[in-house]
Amino acid sequence: MTWKPAAAFGRLRQRARLLADIRAFFAGRGVLEVETPYLSMAGATDPAIQSLSVPLGGGRRWLHSSPEFPMKRLLAAGSGDIYQIARVFRGEEAGRHHNPEFTLLEWYRVGFDHHALMAEVEALIRQVAGDRLAAGAQVLTYREAMLRHAGVDPFQASEMELSRRARSLGLDVQGSLDRDGWLDLLMSTVVCQAFQADSLTLIHDYPPSQAALARVRPGEPPLAERFEVYWGAMELANGFHELGDAAEQRRRFEADQDRRARQGLSPMPLDERLLKALEAGLPGCAGVALGVDRLLMCLGGVDDIRDVLAFDWERA
């Protein structure tokens, strides 16, 4: 046990400069900084996210894993463009790239689609990165990235074909995965590892099964209007052309609950206030969440999140 901080004070000063630069970036673009509650009566339904809760007032309140839902309520109420720098909480194991409590930058731009927001995310990262990044970003569709670096078509390959391809690439998988599980494994362990280390890579247009809270664009195949941003192999940001259909959002929440049940997880209380806000009308917008701690890791050239945190999970 040690009482001393994990990160050097130089890293903490770098964090302070980054937060000031982020605020200056949004002030220059007229985007309003907001704060929303960290505790909520609803948790994340996504089975991949483990929400943390605390007893309060004779019941339970959930520490938010993202400020997304209350920010969308502000948008529906007429806030216009907004951003937030928030501490968020997820019950995942701590490791080199994960801490159960971390800092998330989330923002929403009214009238933007996912392509317009991708360009703004790149602009922000380049502004704070200076000469640490190579000029130009690689922009690929999800299908292009998987074909180029994993040799599979994510829209055509069967679950068995994905499994065989993963194993042929040397991935030793214990237990069973569903189709999206194999795709996620290939993306995280094969595809993103091939991205150029000193460059940004932007991936867009995902399978509908991975839409999360994004709109799905009809076509053959239909495409989720979602994107991710990587610095080298490090995933920094996840964004959507936001779904505004309350009925479809409820359907996705209920599908999450079904998946939770199949995995032996307890159901989560739905955010009925969000659904009411969507019924009232969410303006057409795009939103993105960017990991501030991971961005600091890239800026500082370090590969352990503890090096950019004053007190990591084990020292908290």
Order of alpha helices (4+ residues) and beta strands (2+ residues): alpha-beta-beta-beta-beta-alpha-beta-beta-alpha-beta-alpha-alpha-alpha-beta-beta-beta-beta-alpha-alpha-beta-alpha
